[in-house]
Amino acid sequence: MKFLLKLILPVLLLGGFNAMAQPFCDQPQSGPGFSTSPSCESSICASDPYCCNTQWDGICASSATTNANCTTCLSTYQPPCSTPPAIISNFVITLTAGGFQDEIGWNFADGSSTILVSGGPNTAGTYNVSSGSGPFSFSLETQGSWNDNVISYEISCNGTVVLSGTMVGGNANTFSVPSCTNLPAAAVQCGGSVTAPTAQSACYGTITGTTSNATTFTSVGSYTINWTFNDGASGVSNYPQTVTVTDNTAPVADVATLTTITALCEVTALTAPTATDNCDGSITATHNATLPISSNTTITWTYTDASTNSSTQTQDVVINDNTAPIEDVSTLTTITSQCAVTALTAPTATDNCTGSITGTHNATLPISSNTTIIWTYTDANGNSATQTQDVVINDNIAPVEDAATLTTITAQCEVTALTGPTATDNCDGPITGMHNATLPISSNTTIIWTYTDANGNSATQTQEVVINDNIAPVEDVATLTTITALCEVTALTAPTATDNCDGSITGMHNATLPISSNTTITWSYEDANGNITTQTQDVVINDNIAPVEDVATLTTITAQCEVTSLTAPTATDNCTGSIAGTHNATLPISSNTTITWSYEDANGNITTQTQDVVMNDDIAPVADVASLPTINSSCEVTSLTAQTATDNCDGSITGTHDATLPISGTTGPTTVTWTYTDANGNTSTQTQDVIINMVSVNVVVDATGSELTADYTVSGATYQWYNCTTQQPIAGEVGVSYVPTTNGNYSVEVIDGNCIFMSNCELISTVSIKETAANNLFRIFPNPNNGNFTIETGTAVIIEMVNAVGQVVLNKSFTAGVNQINIENVSSGLYLISSVDTNGNRTAQRVVINK
């Protein structure tokens, strides 16, 4: 009889991963045989067929523990895993033909050289390949030799381009294609979660990823999850995954049906309902109502989240108004009118809801006989009340002029008769006006017309009368005699004209007496009504004698630099008297010249006279600085500051130099000559020395032996650190200081303007030694940090912390154990923390601070 042996074996829990169920031949199985190890199965079943025909039970498993053919499938056996878990690489291969795609050949293979996809002529397009067996390769061949036979290729892995390029005809190549470095992007709704991805282990099959990042998202945006895959044997792999969180779910109302709002007259305020959103939580609704609400209506409430997803909900409003308006005046005043009522002033009533209500009437306008009007007041909800008002017609209305404005009466000299205008009376019809004028009318006046009806009602109207005398006087002499005089005319005899109404008119002139030059006088004849006639009369002054100079020859003017003002000479005129000369010079005068003076009398007679001006400027400019300072430079001088001098005439003079810029490459002085020249050619010179002090750049190692600093710190200089072994620049190291991360020889190149300096090479050999020793003596965490960190030491030490330029920011003694450090006044960067214990052992460790 066969006994079933139940073995309960411990399950190995591997931290940081989910291992798949692994069958072991020394454990009972639910079915027959153990096909994963054919050699073990064959050996056991040869002696016990039950194991392969019915079930691999406990007896079969026990036999396997001592069978030499079952060594590799025992639970204690660890397979030789060396490759960390890898994600499936999802490749998209895109081929674009720029010429003759019938002349291409290509394939895409996995790590075992198995071709996963391939193509020949006319196979340009897009292909999808998924595999976990890297590394991968891509082979492409283009036939022909035409440059226009161009094939473009692009390969992306999980959405990231890992290989791209072009190949012209007649070429072939095989490219290495890297596996995916990132997981496929995921998209979830706000409030949703990302499902953990899997990777494949060579030993344990499918491994589910773990992460310390959030996998459930409550905000819209783009996030990155860093997944870790650990099979417990072959190592750990890490892959990032981009997660896009969107929100297109509308908020859900908190109350399914909103309660109806009831009011007597109106609703002046509303209480907003709420809804719950999957992303934003509670959402307060907005409504489409216009407040106040005074009639039955349905409100629409809208709930909108931050992503503009919205839902709506309605709520009814019922207004219960059944009270009619009440008249503001219990009895309306009787309306009285002379002949007819053409318009009515509406009375009002007050409604409990609507407020003031204006009445509407049943009358037909105009009302020309006694009657009773019915006024009706109706509120917004159809409730109404009525009220009556009597109308009584009386005649006390005066006549109304037929013409609102009477036409002005115009006449040449007088008006001898008037035509009466008319008015219309509401009862009597046409009324002819009566005037108050006395005829004849010979001057401008205003007539008053009066219209009186049979009941003594009267109205008045005015009418203007204008006497239009528009005939100007006529000159008694057609042409006036010319007036002649030697120097001036002091009096004039007025001519006359005759007016059709006013008779003789004496002329008025526009001249200013005395008249001392040729002119034309205008005489004006104006009658009493403003009609004007004009006439001209010439005046001729016969003065043709020019002024005579008071001094026959003018004295020459002499000056050192310039003449800023001139004293005018004079001449005497037979009519005008003394005449001051005017000159043609432009002041100030700064060079030799001859001035022309002109003497002109009032009648344009001119005499001229000259006067010489002589300038005597022979003084050179004087330098503003007696001795110019020497110019020193470590590289070159590209520009010179202009020197100045002061001239007795021209003021400040800017010097010009004889140097050729830039000045460089000499160790002895160069002498620059400055020249100052004034406007009159007087010059002076001055010299200035320029010394170029060529320098060398040295590298200084700090006390810790870990930081290098260039000793050349001129403003504007730039730096590049080099690895002396490779003779290559170190990427990103362009500061005055550099902290090597590995041992080696280093130098710095300094560029200052057009000068380039290269330093000596400096050996650094303490990087790994010091940091290893530091890790054994004390621990710093977290690193990087924000200036708040912990130092844990095994013994008492003195800690010193220096920044990238060698400044000490911390020096303090600490006891063994955990010590909290909080440094506030430091900036972000790399710092070196060194320690010395009581035995003099020194250690150092770099710390990165990110503020």
Buried (B, 14 or more C-beta within 10 A) or exposed (E): EEEEEEEEEEEEEEEEBBBEEBBBBBBBBEEBBBEEBEBBBEBBBEEBEBBBEEBBBBBBBEBBEEBEBBBEBBBEEEEEBEBBBBBBBBBBBBBBBBBBBBBBBBBBBBEEEEEBBEBEEEBBEEBEBEBBBBEBBBBBBBBBEBEEBBBBBBBBBBEEEBBEEEBBBBBEEEBEBBBBBBBBEBEBBBBBEBEBBBBBBBBBBBBBBBBEEEBEBBEBEEBEBEBBBBBBBBBEBEBEBBBEBBBEBBBEBBEEEBEEBEBEBBBEEBEEBBBEBBBBEEBEBEBEBEEEBBEEBEBEBBBBBEBEBBBBBEBEBEBEBEBBBEBBEEEBEEBEBBBBBEEBEEBBBBBBBBEEBEBEBEBEEEBBEEBEBEBBBBBBBEBEBBBEBEBEBEBEBBBBBBEEEBEEBEBEBEBEEBEEBBBBBBEBEEBEBEBEBEEEBBEEBEBEBBBBBEBEBBBBBEBBBEBEBEBBBEBBEEEBEEBEBEBBBEEBEEBBBBBBBBEEBEBEBEBEEEBBBBBEBEBBBBBEBEBEBBBEBEBEBEBEBBBEBBEEEBEEBEBEBBBEEBEEBBBBBBBBEEBEBEBEBEEEBBEEBEBEBBBBBBBEBEBBBEBEBEBEBEBBBEBBEEEBEEBEBBBBBEEBEEBBBBBBBBEEBEBEBEBEEBBBEEEEBBEBEBBBBBEBEBEBBBEBBBBBEBBEBBBEBBEBBBBBBBBBEEEEBEBBBBBBEEEEEBEEBBBBBBBBBEEBBBBBBBBBBEBEBEBEBBEBEBBEEBBEBBEEBBBBEEBEBBBEBBBEBEBEBBBBBBBBEBEEBEEEEBEEEEBEBEBEEBEEBBBBBBBBBEEEEBBBBBBEBEE
